[in-house]
């Protein structure tokens, strides 16, 4: 879904009752205030990541309330969640709220640890998109293996950085890493 003429955000999800009982993201909004027009291939990757994320994800906020007398520090705050994903002052911000719009928590991660892998990922993606036009299937597969490897590395780094705040699975981390990359394509 594209942002409207007066909107700097792209939003996907409907919070249907079937997903409302799970610890998952049921709506995600990307704050893309100053993005440049992206290649059709990148837009396709963004749309696929958004669609796949909402179709199936595991995202469970960890209760880091230290006032509890329980020894269980990993109590989860049940979902479902609405997420606004944005970049603010070199931080990736997950603004979490309930489906009713009640703010839950903002999680901010520094983007510096991701810069190198994102830069390398962009370079390999450019090579891949150019290769599919002219190279042999074997050459394309070789570039794609590198692309997937960098994507996995970035997703694992994101999963590790979020682990003190959120329980999530690898597939969810991969889709969120794709969205992080999309947000980095800004003017």
matplotlib code that plots the C-alpha trace (Angstrom):
import matplotlib.pyplot as plt

x = [0.0, 1.4, 1.2, -1.4, -0.4, -0.3, 1.0, 4.7, 3.8, 3.0, 0.7, -0.3, -2.5, -6.0, -5.7, -8.3, -9.8, -8.0, -4.6, -5.7, -5.1, -1.5, 1.8, 2.3, 2.4, -1.1, -0.4, 2.9, 3.5, 6.7, 7.6, 9.2, 9.1, 11.9, 12.5, 13.7, 11.8, 13.1, 13.7, 10.7, 12.6, 13.1, 9.5, 8.5, 10.9, 9.3, 5.7, 6.7, 8.3, 5.3, 2.8, 4.8, 5.4, 1.7, 0.8, 3.0, 5.3, 6.2, 6.8, 6.4, 7.4, 9.4, 8.2, 11.3, 9.5, 12.1, 9.5, 8.2, 9.2, 9.1, 12.4, 11.1, 12.6, 11.3, 7.5, 6.0, 3.6, 0.9, 0.0, -1.2, 0.8, 0.7, 4.2, 5.4, 8.9, 11.0, 14.5, 15.1, 18.5, 20.5, 18.2, 15.7, 12.6, 9.8, 6.8, 4.5, 0.9, -2.3, -4.8, -6.8, -3.9, -2.8, 1.0, 2.9, 6.6, 9.1, 12.2, 15.2, 18.2, 21.3, 21.7, 25.6, 26.0, 24.0, 25.7, 28.4, 26.0, 23.4, 26.0, 27.3, 23.7, 22.9, 25.9, 25.1, 21.4, 22.4, 24.7, 21.9, 19.3, 21.7, 22.7, 19.2, 19.1, 22.3, 24.1, 23.7, 21.6, 24.8, 26.2, 23.0, 22.7, 26.2, 25.4, 22.1, 23.9, 25.9, 22.8, 21.0, 24.1, 24.3, 20.5, 20.8, 23.7, 21.7, 18.6, 20.6, 22.2, 18.7, 17.4, 20.3, 19.9, 16.2, 16.5, 16.5, 13.2, 11.4, 11.1, 10.9, 11.6, 14.2, 11.6, 10.3, 13.8, 14.5, 11.4, 12.2, 15.8, 14.4, 12.3, 15.3, 17.1, 14.2, 14.1, 17.8, 17.1, 16.3, 17.3]
y = [0.0, 3.4, 6.5, 9.0, 12.5, 14.0, 10.9, 10.0, 6.5, 3.2, 1.0, -2.6, -4.9, -5.1, -6.7, -9.4, -11.4, -14.5, -12.9, -10.8, -13.6, -14.3, -12.7, -11.1, -7.9, -7.4, -4.0, -2.4, 1.1, 2.3, 5.9, 6.7, 10.5, 11.4, 8.3, 8.4, 6.7, 3.1, 0.6, -1.6, -4.6, -2.9, -1.9, -5.5, -6.8, -4.3, -5.4, -9.1, -8.5, -6.6, -9.2, -12.2, -10.5, -10.0, -13.5, -15.2, -13.8, -14.3, -11.0, -11.0, -8.1, -9.1, -7.5, -5.8, -4.5, -5.0, -4.3, -7.9, -10.2, -13.2, -14.7, -14.9, -11.9, -13.0, -12.6, -11.6, -8.7, -10.4, -9.1, -8.4, -5.4, -2.5, -1.3, 1.9, 1.3, 4.4, 5.8, 8.7, 10.2, 7.1, 4.8, 2.2, 2.8, 0.2, 2.2, -0.5, 0.0, -2.1, -2.5, 0.2, 2.6, 2.6, 3.1, 0.2, 1.0, 2.4, 0.2, 2.1, 0.4, 2.2, 1.7, 1.9, -1.9, -2.5, -0.1, -2.4, -5.3, -3.0, -1.4, -4.8, -6.1, -3.1, -3.7, -7.4, -6.6, -4.2, -6.8, -9.4, -7.1, -6.4, -10.0, -11.4, -9.4, -10.7, -13.5, -17.3, -19.1, -20.4, -16.9, -15.5, -18.3, -17.5, -13.9, -14.8, -17.1, -14.1, -11.9, -14.5, -14.9, -11.1, -11.0, -13.8, -12.0, -8.8, -10.6, -12.5, -9.2, -7.6, -10.6, -10.5, -6.7, -7.1, -10.1, -8.2, -6.5, -9.0, -12.7, -13.3, -16.0, -16.0, -15.5, -12.4, -11.1, -11.6, -9.6, -6.9, -6.7, -6.2, -3.3, -1.8, -1.8, -0.2, 2.6, 3.2, 4.1, 7.7, 11.0]
z = [0.0, -0.9, 1.2, 0.3, -1.0, 2.5, 4.3, 4.9, 5.9, 4.3, 6.4, 6.0, 8.1, 9.4, 12.9, 12.0, 14.9, 13.8, 14.5, 17.4, 19.9, 19.0, 20.0, 16.7, 14.6, 13.1, 11.5, 10.5, 9.3, 7.8, 8.4, 5.0, 5.2, 2.8, 0.8, -2.8, -5.5, -5.4, -8.2, -8.9, -7.6, -4.2, -4.0, -4.7, -1.9, 0.4, -0.5, -0.1, 3.3, 4.5, 3.2, 4.5, 7.9, 8.4, 7.2, 9.7, 12.4, 16.0, 17.9, 21.7, 23.9, 26.9, 30.2, 31.5, 34.6, 37.4, 40.2, 40.0, 42.8, 40.5, 39.3, 35.8, 34.0, 30.6, 31.2, 27.9, 27.3, 25.1, 21.7, 19.2, 18.3, 15.9, 15.0, 13.5, 12.2, 11.6, 11.5, 13.9, 14.6, 13.6, 15.5, 14.3, 16.3, 16.9, 18.3, 19.7, 20.4, 21.0, 18.1, 19.8, 19.5, 23.1, 23.2, 24.8, 24.3, 21.9, 21.3, 19.8, 18.4, 17.2, 13.4, 13.5, 14.1, 10.9, 8.5, 7.2, 6.5, 4.9, 2.7, 1.5, 1.1, -1.1, -3.3, -3.7, -4.4, -7.2, -8.7, -8.4, -10.1, -12.9, -13.2, -13.7, -17.0, -18.6, -16.7, -16.8, -14.2, -12.5, -12.2, -10.9, -8.3, -7.1, -6.5, -4.9, -2.4, -1.3, -1.1, 1.1, 3.3, 4.0, 4.5, 7.1, 8.8, 9.1, 10.3, 13.0, 14.1, 14.4, 16.3, 18.7, 19.2, 19.9, 22.1, 25.4, 24.4, 22.1, 21.5, 17.7, 15.2, 12.4, 9.7, 11.4, 11.9, 8.2, 7.1, 9.6, 8.3, 4.7, 6.0, 7.8, 4.5, 2.8, 5.4, 4.8, 1.2, 2.1, 0.6]

ax = plt.figure().add_subplot(projection="3d")
ax.plot(x, y, z, "-o")
ax.set_aspect("equal")
plt.show()
